[in-house]
Amino acid sequence: MGLVALRRSIHPAGRLGTQPYSREAIDLRRELVARKPSSPLTYHELGGALHNLGIALKESGDAKSAIPLFEEAIVNQEKALAAEPKNASAKRFLRFHLFSLANAKLVLGDHAAGIAGAEALIARYSDVPPAMRNAAVLYAVASIELRKDTTIAPAEREARATELERKAIATLDDAIAKGFTDFASIHDDPDFAPLATMPGFAEREAKAAGR
């Protein structure tokens, strides 16, 4: 997944626009927040820089180090929104932070965090089709990771994983009902691809394509 493609500026698993992702850039933005604590823009931009470094670390195989960066990004974006509740860019960035945090935790096998992330997206962005797709992705990946969890009895593990598959497709159905049509994005991005393995996905894709 490329870090610099402009297409990723609107993609929850990629960099946010031209925000830098060096630790030096983050330190600079932290200084700006300290100097201008009443400026929503400083929190917004700090959140973006934190997110982008988190993505770079996750893509390099260090999801563990990415997690606190996504968590801090969420805190800062929430502060920006507290000051400007209608700021569309901050709302969009927060949506990306929430997805990326849950996704990074899923990389480490934390299926409970994936479920929590899906529920957070649904609670806040149920009217945004791409956010509902992302929630469906989190349910799908959580089902896959849950099946690997040998601390859960086999019968319970299978039942819970199957229920998550059902939730993944039900959430995708909600996204489709609200206008989601970008099935190509699910195939094109490795973070989204697990959704395509869910029972019932192929039928929905075919119906959307008129097949």
VEXLUMRO-750850 format. One record per atom (N, C-alpha, C): x, z, y; atom name; residue number from 1; residue in three letters. Coordinates in steps of 0.2 Angstrom, whole numbers, always signed. Example, Ala and Ser with C-alpha at 12.3 -4.5 7.8 and 13.67 -1.06 7.14 Angstrom:
2
+66,+39,-28,N,1,ala
+62,+39,-22,CA,1,ala
+66,+39,-16,C,1,ala
+64,+35,-11,N,2,ser
+68,+36,-5,CA,2,ser
+64,+39,+0,C,2,ser
! end
This chain:
211
+4,+0,-6,N,1,met
+0,+0,+0,CA,1,met
+4,+0,+6,C,1,met
+4,-5,+10,N,2,gly
+8,-6,+16,CA,2,gly
+7,-1,+21,C,2,gly
+12,+2,+25,N,3,leu
+11,+7,+30,CA,3,leu
+10,+4,+37,C,3,leu
+12,-3,+38,N,4,val
+12,-5,+44,CA,4,val
+6,-11,+45,C,4,val
+3,-13,+40,N,5,ala
-2,-18,+41,CA,5,ala
-8,-15,+46,C,5,ala
-9,-20,+51,N,6,leu
-15,-17,+55,CA,6,leu
-21,-17,+52,C,6,leu
-22,-20,+46,N,7,arg
-29,-19,+43,CA,7,arg
-29,-12,+41,C,7,arg
-24,-8,+40,N,8,arg
-24,-1,+37,CA,8,arg
-27,+3,+43,C,8,arg
-27,+1,+49,N,9,ser
-29,+5,+55,CA,9,ser
-36,+7,+54,C,9,ser
-40,+3,+50,N,10,ile
-47,+5,+49,CA,10,ile
-48,+7,+42,C,10,ile
-43,+9,+38,N,11,his
-43,+11,+31,CA,11,his
-41,+18,+30,C,11,his
-45,+22,+27,N,12,pro
-44,+29,+26,CA,12,pro
-38,+31,+22,C,12,pro
-35,+27,+18,N,13,ala
-29,+28,+15,CA,13,ala
-23,+25,+18,C,13,ala
-24,+23,+24,N,14,gly
-18,+20,+27,CA,14,gly
-16,+23,+33,C,14,gly
-11,+20,+37,N,15,arg
-10,+23,+44,CA,15,arg
-15,+22,+49,C,15,arg
-16,+26,+53,N,16,leu
-21,+25,+59,CA,16,leu
-18,+22,+65,C,16,leu
-19,+15,+65,N,17,gly
-17,+11,+71,CA,17,gly
-10,+11,+71,C,17,gly
-7,+12,+78,N,18,thr
+0,+12,+79,CA,18,thr
+3,+19,+80,C,18,thr
-1,+24,+77,N,19,gln
+1,+31,+78,CA,19,gln
+8,+32,+74,C,19,gln
+13,+35,+76,N,20,pro
+20,+35,+73,CA,20,pro
+19,+40,+67,C,20,pro
+24,+40,+63,N,21,tyr
+24,+45,+57,CA,21,tyr
+30,+49,+56,C,21,tyr
+34,+49,+61,N,22,ser
+41,+53,+61,CA,22,ser
+39,+60,+62,C,22,ser
+43,+65,+60,N,23,arg
+43,+72,+62,CA,23,arg
+44,+73,+69,C,23,arg
+49,+69,+72,N,24,glu
+50,+69,+79,CA,24,glu
+44,+68,+83,C,24,glu
+41,+63,+81,N,25,ala
+34,+61,+85,CA,25,ala
+29,+67,+84,C,25,ala
+29,+70,+79,N,26,ile
+24,+75,+78,CA,26,ile
+26,+81,+82,C,26,ile
+33,+83,+82,N,27,asp
+35,+88,+87,CA,27,asp
+34,+87,+94,C,27,asp
+34,+81,+96,N,28,leu
+33,+79,+103,CA,28,leu
+26,+80,+104,C,28,leu
+21,+78,+100,N,29,arg
+14,+79,+101,CA,29,arg
+12,+86,+101,C,29,arg
+16,+90,+97,N,30,arg
+14,+97,+97,CA,30,arg
+16,+100,+104,C,30,arg
+22,+98,+106,N,31,glu
+24,+100,+113,CA,31,glu
+18,+98,+118,C,31,glu
+15,+92,+118,N,32,leu
+10,+90,+122,CA,32,leu
+4,+94,+122,C,32,leu
+2,+96,+116,N,33,val
-3,+101,+115,CA,33,val
-2,+107,+118,C,33,val
+4,+110,+117,N,34,ala
+6,+116,+120,CA,34,ala
+5,+116,+128,C,34,ala
+7,+110,+131,N,35,arg
+7,+109,+138,CA,35,arg
+0,+108,+141,C,35,arg
-4,+104,+136,N,36,lys
-11,+102,+139,CA,36,lys
-16,+104,+134,C,36,lys
-17,+111,+133,N,37,pro
-21,+113,+128,CA,37,pro
-28,+112,+129,C,37,pro
-30,+109,+135,N,38,ser
-37,+108,+136,CA,38,ser
-38,+100,+136,C,38,ser
-33,+96,+134,N,39,ser
-34,+89,+133,CA,39,ser
-36,+87,+126,C,39,ser
-42,+85,+125,N,40,pro
-44,+82,+118,CA,40,pro
-40,+77,+115,C,40,pro
-37,+73,+120,N,41,leu
-33,+67,+118,CA,41,leu
-26,+70,+114,C,41,leu
-24,+75,+116,N,42,thr
-17,+77,+113,CA,42,thr
-19,+80,+106,C,42,thr
-24,+83,+105,N,43,tyr
-26,+85,+98,CA,43,tyr
-27,+79,+94,C,43,tyr
-31,+74,+97,N,44,his
-33,+68,+93,CA,44,his
-27,+64,+91,C,44,his
-22,+64,+95,N,45,glu
-16,+60,+94,CA,45,glu
-11,+64,+89,C,45,glu
-11,+70,+90,N,46,leu
-7,+74,+85,CA,46,leu
-10,+74,+78,C,46,leu
-17,+74,+77,N,47,gly
-20,+73,+71,CA,47,gly
-18,+66,+68,C,47,gly
-18,+61,+72,N,48,gly
-16,+54,+69,CA,48,gly
-9,+54,+67,C,48,gly
-4,+57,+71,N,49,ala
+3,+57,+69,CA,49,ala
+4,+61,+62,C,49,ala
+1,+67,+62,N,50,leu
+1,+71,+56,CA,50,leu
-2,+67,+50,C,50,leu
-7,+63,+51,N,51,his
-10,+59,+45,CA,51,his
-5,+54,+43,C,51,his
-2,+51,+47,N,52,asn
+2,+45,+46,CA,52,asn
+8,+47,+42,C,52,asn
+11,+53,+44,N,53,leu
+17,+56,+40,CA,53,leu
+14,+58,+33,C,53,leu
+8,+61,+33,N,54,gly
+5,+63,+26,CA,54,gly
+5,+57,+22,C,54,gly
+2,+51,+24,N,55,ile
+2,+45,+20,CA,55,ile
+8,+43,+18,C,55,ile
+13,+43,+22,N,56,ala
+20,+40,+20,CA,56,ala
+23,+45,+15,C,56,ala
+22,+51,+15,N,57,leu
+24,+56,+10,CA,57,leu
+21,+55,+3,C,57,leu
+14,+54,+4,N,58,lys
+10,+53,-2,CA,58,lys
+12,+46,-6,C,58,lys
+13,+41,-2,N,59,glu
+15,+35,-5,CA,59,glu
+22,+35,-7,C,59,glu
+26,+40,-5,N,60,ser
+33,+40,-8,CA,60,ser
+33,+45,-14,C,60,ser
+27,+47,-16,N,61,gly
+27,+51,-22,CA,61,gly
+26,+59,-21,C,61,gly
+26,+61,-14,N,62,asp
+26,+68,-13,CA,62,asp
+20,+70,-10,C,62,asp
+14,+70,-14,N,63,ala
+8,+72,-12,CA,63,ala
+8,+79,-10,C,63,ala
+12,+83,-13,N,64,lys
+11,+90,-12,CA,64,lys
+13,+92,-4,C,64,lys
+18,+88,-2,N,65,ser
+21,+89,+5,CA,65,ser
+16,+86,+10,C,65,ser
+12,+81,+8,N,66,ala
+7,+78,+12,CA,66,ala
+1,+83,+13,C,66,ala
-1,+87,+9,N,67,ile
-7,+91,+9,CA,67,ile
-7,+95,+16,C,67,ile
-2,+99,+17,N,68,pro
-2,+103,+23,CA,68,pro
-3,+99,+30,C,68,pro
+0,+93,+30,N,69,leu
-1,+88,+35,CA,69,leu
-8,+86,+36,C,69,leu
-11,+84,+31,N,70,phe
-18,+82,+32,CA,70,phe
-22,+88,+34,C,70,phe
-21,+94,+31,N,71,glu
-25,+100,+33,CA,71,glu
-24,+102,+41,C,71,glu
-18,+101,+43,N,72,glu
-16,+102,+50,CA,72,glu
-20,+96,+55,C,72,glu
-20,+90,+52,N,73,ala
-23,+85,+55,CA,73,ala
-30,+86,+56,C,73,ala
-34,+89,+51,N,74,ile
-41,+91,+51,CA,74,ile
-42,+96,+57,C,74,ile
-38,+101,+57,N,75,val
-38,+106,+62,CA,75,val
-38,+103,+69,C,75,val
-33,+99,+70,N,76,asn
-33,+96,+77,CA,76,asn
-38,+91,+79,C,76,asn
-41,+88,+74,N,77,gln
-46,+83,+75,CA,77,gln
-52,+87,+77,C,77,gln
-53,+92,+73,N,78,glu
-59,+97,+74,CA,78,glu
-59,+99,+82,C,78,glu
-53,+101,+84,N,79,lys
-52,+103,+91,CA,79,lys
-54,+98,+96,C,79,lys
-52,+92,+94,N,80,ala
-53,+86,+99,CA,80,ala
-61,+85,+99,C,80,ala
-64,+86,+93,N,81,leu
-71,+85,+93,CA,81,leu
-75,+91,+96,C,81,leu
-72,+97,+96,N,82,ala
-76,+102,+99,CA,82,ala
-76,+101,+107,C,82,ala
-71,+98,+109,N,83,ala
-71,+96,+116,CA,83,ala
-75,+90,+118,C,83,ala
-75,+85,+114,N,84,glu
-79,+79,+115,CA,84,glu
-82,+77,+108,C,84,glu
-88,+80,+107,N,85,pro
-92,+79,+101,CA,85,pro
-94,+72,+99,C,85,pro
-94,+68,+105,N,86,lys
-96,+61,+104,CA,86,lys
-90,+56,+103,C,86,lys
-84,+59,+103,N,87,asn
-78,+54,+103,CA,87,asn
-78,+51,+96,C,87,asn
-80,+44,+96,N,88,ala
-80,+40,+90,CA,88,ala
-74,+40,+86,C,88,ala
-68,+39,+90,N,89,ser
-62,+38,+87,CA,89,ser
-60,+45,+83,C,89,ser
-61,+51,+86,N,90,ala
-60,+57,+83,CA,90,ala
-64,+58,+77,C,90,ala
-70,+56,+77,N,91,lys
-75,+56,+71,CA,91,lys
-72,+52,+66,C,91,lys
-70,+46,+67,N,92,arg
-67,+41,+62,CA,92,arg
-61,+44,+59,C,92,arg
-56,+47,+64,N,93,phe
-50,+50,+61,CA,93,phe
-51,+56,+56,C,93,phe
-56,+60,+58,N,94,leu
-58,+66,+54,CA,94,leu
-60,+63,+47,C,94,leu
-64,+58,+47,N,95,arg
-66,+56,+41,CA,95,arg
-60,+53,+36,C,95,arg
-56,+50,+39,N,96,phe
-50,+48,+36,CA,96,phe
-46,+54,+33,C,96,phe
-45,+59,+38,N,97,his
-41,+65,+36,CA,97,his
-44,+69,+30,C,97,his
-51,+69,+30,N,98,leu
-55,+73,+24,CA,98,leu
-54,+69,+18,C,98,leu
-54,+62,+18,N,99,phe
-53,+59,+12,CA,99,phe
-46,+59,+9,C,99,phe
-41,+59,+14,N,100,ser
-34,+59,+12,CA,100,ser
-32,+65,+9,C,100,ser
-35,+71,+12,N,101,leu
-33,+77,+9,CA,101,leu
-36,+78,+2,C,101,leu
-42,+76,+1,N,102,ala
-45,+77,-6,CA,102,ala
-41,+72,-10,C,102,ala
-39,+66,-8,N,103,asn
-36,+62,-12,CA,103,asn
-29,+64,-14,C,103,asn
-26,+67,-10,N,104,ala
-19,+70,-11,CA,104,ala
-19,+75,-16,C,104,ala
-24,+80,-16,N,105,lys
-25,+85,-20,CA,105,lys
-27,+82,-27,C,105,lys
-31,+77,-28,N,106,leu
-33,+74,-34,CA,106,leu
-26,+71,-37,C,106,leu
-22,+69,-33,N,107,val
-15,+66,-36,CA,107,val
-12,+72,-40,C,107,val
-13,+78,-38,N,108,leu
-10,+84,-41,CA,108,leu
-14,+86,-47,C,108,leu
-20,+83,-48,N,109,gly
-25,+85,-53,CA,109,gly
-30,+90,-51,C,109,gly
-31,+91,-45,N,110,asp
-36,+96,-43,CA,110,asp
-43,+93,-42,C,110,asp
-46,+93,-48,N,111,his
-53,+89,-48,CA,111,his
-58,+93,-43,C,111,his
-57,+100,-43,N,112,ala
-62,+104,-39,CA,112,ala
-61,+102,-31,C,112,ala
-55,+100,-29,N,113,ala
-54,+98,-22,CA,113,ala
-57,+91,-21,C,113,ala
-57,+87,-26,N,114,gly
-60,+81,-25,CA,114,gly
-67,+81,-24,C,114,gly
-70,+85,-28,N,115,ile
-77,+86,-28,CA,115,ile
-79,+89,-21,C,115,ile
-75,+94,-19,N,116,ala
-76,+97,-12,CA,116,ala
-76,+92,-6,C,116,ala
-71,+88,-7,N,117,gly
-70,+82,-2,CA,117,gly
-75,+78,-2,C,117,gly
-78,+76,-8,N,118,ala
-84,+71,-8,CA,118,ala
-90,+74,-4,C,118,ala
-91,+81,-6,N,119,glu
-97,+84,-3,CA,119,glu
-96,+85,+5,C,119,glu
-90,+86,+7,N,120,ala
-88,+87,+14,CA,120,ala
-90,+80,+18,C,120,ala
-88,+75,+15,N,121,leu
-89,+68,+18,CA,121,leu
-97,+67,+18,C,121,leu
-100,+68,+12,N,122,ile
-107,+67,+12,CA,122,ile
-111,+71,+17,C,122,ile
-109,+78,+18,N,123,ala
-112,+82,+23,CA,123,ala
-111,+80,+30,C,123,ala
-106,+77,+32,N,124,arg
-104,+75,+39,CA,124,arg
-105,+68,+40,C,124,arg
-105,+63,+35,N,125,tyr
-105,+56,+36,CA,125,tyr
-110,+52,+32,C,125,tyr
-115,+55,+30,N,126,ser
-120,+52,+26,CA,126,ser
-123,+46,+28,C,126,ser
-122,+45,+35,N,127,asp
-125,+38,+38,CA,127,asp
-120,+33,+39,C,127,asp
-114,+34,+36,N,128,val
-108,+30,+37,CA,128,val
-106,+27,+30,C,128,val
-108,+20,+29,N,129,pro
-107,+17,+22,CA,129,pro
-100,+18,+20,C,129,pro
-95,+16,+24,N,130,pro
-88,+17,+21,CA,130,pro
-86,+24,+19,C,130,pro
-89,+29,+22,N,131,ala
-88,+36,+21,CA,131,ala
-91,+38,+14,C,131,ala
-97,+35,+13,N,132,met
-101,+36,+7,CA,132,met
-97,+33,+1,C,132,met
-94,+27,+2,N,133,arg
-90,+24,-3,CA,133,arg
-84,+28,-5,C,133,arg
-81,+31,+0,N,134,asn
-75,+36,-1,CA,134,asn
-77,+42,-5,C,134,asn
-83,+45,-3,N,135,ala
-86,+50,-7,CA,135,ala
-87,+48,-14,C,135,ala
-89,+42,-15,N,136,ala
-90,+40,-22,CA,136,ala
-83,+39,-26,C,136,ala
-78,+37,-22,N,137,val
-72,+36,-25,CA,137,val
-69,+43,-27,C,137,val
-70,+48,-23,N,138,leu
-68,+55,-24,CA,138,leu
-71,+58,-31,C,138,leu
-78,+57,-31,N,139,tyr
-81,+59,-37,CA,139,tyr
-78,+55,-43,C,139,tyr
-77,+49,-43,N,140,ala
-74,+45,-48,CA,140,ala
-67,+48,-51,C,140,ala
-63,+49,-46,N,141,val
-56,+51,-48,CA,141,val
-57,+58,-50,C,141,val
-61,+62,-48,N,142,ala
-62,+69,-50,CA,142,ala
-64,+69,-57,C,142,ala
-69,+64,-59,N,143,ser
-71,+64,-66,CA,143,ser
-65,+62,-71,C,143,ser
-61,+58,-68,N,144,ile
-55,+56,-72,CA,144,ile
-50,+62,-73,C,144,ile
-49,+65,-68,N,145,glu
-44,+71,-68,CA,145,glu
-47,+77,-72,C,145,glu
-54,+78,-72,N,146,leu
-57,+83,-75,CA,146,leu
-56,+82,-83,C,146,leu
-57,+76,-85,N,147,arg
-56,+74,-92,CA,147,arg
-49,+76,-95,C,147,arg
-44,+77,-90,N,148,lys
-37,+78,-92,CA,148,lys
-36,+86,-93,C,148,lys
-41,+90,-90,N,149,asp
-40,+97,-89,CA,149,asp
-42,+101,-96,C,149,asp
-36,+102,-100,N,150,thr
-37,+105,-106,CA,150,thr
-39,+113,-106,C,150,thr
-39,+116,-100,N,151,thr
-41,+123,-99,CA,151,thr
-49,+123,-100,C,151,thr
-53,+118,-100,N,152,ile
-60,+118,-101,CA,152,ile
-62,+115,-108,C,152,ile
-66,+119,-111,N,153,ala
-68,+117,-118,CA,153,ala
-71,+110,-118,C,153,ala
-69,+106,-123,N,154,pro
-70,+99,-124,CA,154,pro
-78,+97,-122,C,154,pro
-82,+100,-125,N,155,ala
-89,+98,-124,CA,155,ala
-91,+99,-116,C,155,ala
-89,+105,-113,N,156,glu
-91,+106,-106,CA,156,glu
-87,+101,-102,C,156,glu
-81,+100,-104,N,157,arg
-77,+95,-100,CA,157,arg
-80,+88,-100,C,157,arg
-82,+86,-106,N,158,glu
-86,+79,-106,CA,158,glu
-92,+79,-102,C,158,glu
-96,+84,-102,N,159,ala
-102,+85,-99,CA,159,ala
-101,+85,-91,C,159,ala
-96,+88,-89,N,160,arg
-95,+89,-82,CA,160,arg
-92,+82,-79,C,160,arg
-88,+79,-83,N,161,ala
-85,+73,-81,CA,161,ala
-91,+67,-81,C,161,ala
-95,+67,-86,N,162,thr
-101,+62,-86,CA,162,thr
-105,+63,-80,C,162,thr
-106,+70,-78,N,163,glu
-110,+71,-72,CA,163,glu
-107,+68,-66,C,163,glu
-100,+69,-65,N,164,leu
-97,+66,-59,CA,164,leu
-97,+59,-59,C,164,leu
-97,+56,-65,N,165,glu
-98,+48,-65,CA,165,glu
-105,+47,-62,C,165,glu
-110,+50,-64,N,166,arg
-116,+49,-62,CA,166,arg
-117,+50,-54,C,166,arg
-113,+55,-52,N,167,lys
-113,+56,-44,CA,167,lys
-109,+51,-41,C,167,lys
-104,+48,-44,N,168,ala
-100,+43,-41,CA,168,ala
-105,+37,-40,C,168,ala
-108,+35,-45,N,169,ile
-113,+29,-44,CA,169,ile
-119,+30,-40,C,169,ile
-122,+36,-40,N,170,ala
-127,+38,-36,CA,170,ala
-125,+38,-28,C,170,ala
-119,+40,-27,N,171,thr
-116,+40,-20,CA,171,thr
-115,+33,-18,C,171,thr
-112,+29,-23,N,172,leu
-111,+22,-21,CA,172,leu
-118,+18,-20,C,172,leu
-123,+20,-23,N,173,asp
-130,+18,-22,CA,173,asp
-132,+19,-15,C,173,asp
-131,+26,-13,N,174,asp
-133,+28,-6,CA,174,asp
-129,+23,-1,C,174,asp
-123,+22,-2,N,175,ala
-119,+18,+2,CA,175,ala
-122,+11,+3,C,175,ala
-123,+8,-3,N,176,ile
-126,+1,-3,CA,176,ile
-133,+1,+1,C,176,ile
-137,+6,+0,N,177,ala
-143,+7,+3,CA,177,ala
-143,+7,+11,C,177,ala
-137,+9,+13,N,178,lys
-136,+10,+20,CA,178,lys
-132,+4,+23,C,178,lys
-130,-1,+18,N,179,gly
-127,-7,+21,CA,179,gly
-120,-8,+18,C,179,gly
-118,-4,+14,N,180,phe
-111,-6,+11,CA,180,phe
-111,-12,+7,C,180,phe
-106,-17,+8,N,181,thr
-106,-23,+4,CA,181,thr
-99,-24,+3,C,181,thr
-94,-21,+5,N,182,asp
-87,-22,+4,CA,182,asp
-84,-20,-2,C,182,asp
-86,-23,-8,N,183,phe
-84,-22,-14,CA,183,phe
-76,-24,-15,C,183,phe
-74,-29,-11,N,184,ala
-67,-31,-12,CA,184,ala
-63,-25,-10,C,184,ala
-64,-21,-6,N,185,ser
-60,-15,-4,CA,185,ser
-59,-11,-10,C,185,ser
-64,-10,-14,N,186,ile
-63,-6,-20,CA,186,ile
-58,-9,-25,C,186,ile
-58,-15,-25,N,187,his
-53,-18,-30,CA,187,his
-46,-19,-27,C,187,his
-46,-20,-20,N,188,asp
-39,-21,-17,CA,188,asp
-35,-15,-16,C,188,asp
-38,-9,-16,N,189,asp
-34,-3,-14,CA,189,asp
-34,+1,-21,C,189,asp
-27,+3,-22,N,190,pro
-27,+7,-29,CA,190,pro
-30,+14,-28,C,190,pro
-31,+17,-22,N,191,asp
-34,+23,-21,CA,191,asp
-42,+23,-23,C,191,asp
-44,+17,-21,N,192,phe
-52,+16,-22,CA,192,phe
-53,+13,-29,C,192,phe
-48,+10,-33,N,193,ala
-50,+6,-39,CA,193,ala
-53,+10,-44,C,193,ala
-52,+17,-45,N,194,pro
-55,+21,-50,CA,194,pro
-63,+20,-50,C,194,pro
-66,+19,-44,N,195,leu
-73,+18,-44,CA,195,leu
-75,+13,-48,C,195,leu
-71,+7,-48,N,196,ala
-73,+1,-52,CA,196,ala
-74,+2,-59,C,196,ala
-71,+8,-62,N,197,thr
-71,+10,-69,CA,197,thr
-77,+14,-71,C,197,thr
-81,+15,-66,N,198,met
-87,+20,-68,CA,198,met
-92,+16,-71,C,198,met
-96,+19,-76,N,199,pro
-102,+15,-79,CA,199,pro
-107,+13,-74,C,199,pro
-109,+7,-74,N,200,gly
-114,+5,-69,CA,200,gly
-111,+1,-63,C,200,gly
-105,+2,-62,N,201,phe
-102,-1,-56,CA,201,phe
-102,-9,-56,C,201,phe
-101,-12,-62,N,202,ala
-101,-19,-62,CA,202,ala
-107,-22,-61,C,202,ala
-113,-19,-63,N,203,glu
-119,-21,-62,CA,203,glu
-121,-21,-55,C,203,glu
-119,-16,-51,N,204,arg
-120,-15,-44,CA,204,arg
-116,-21,-40,C,204,arg
-110,-22,-42,N,205,glu
-106,-27,-39,CA,205,glu
-109,-34,-40,C,205,glu
-111,-35,-46,N,206,ala
-114,-42,-47,CA,206,ala
-121,-43,-43,C,206,ala
-125,-37,-43,N,207,lys
-131,-38,-39,CA,207,lys
-130,-39,-32,C,207,lys
-125,-36,-29,N,208,ala
-123,-37,-22,CA,208,ala
-120,-44,-21,C,208,ala
-117,-47,-26,N,209,ala
-115,-53,-25,CA,209,ala
-120,-59,-27,C,209,ala
-126,-56,-29,N,210,gly
-131,-61,-30,CA,210,gly
-131,-64,-37,C,210,gly
-127,-61,-42,N,211,arg
-126,-64,-48,CA,211,arg
-131,-61,-53,C,211,arg
! end
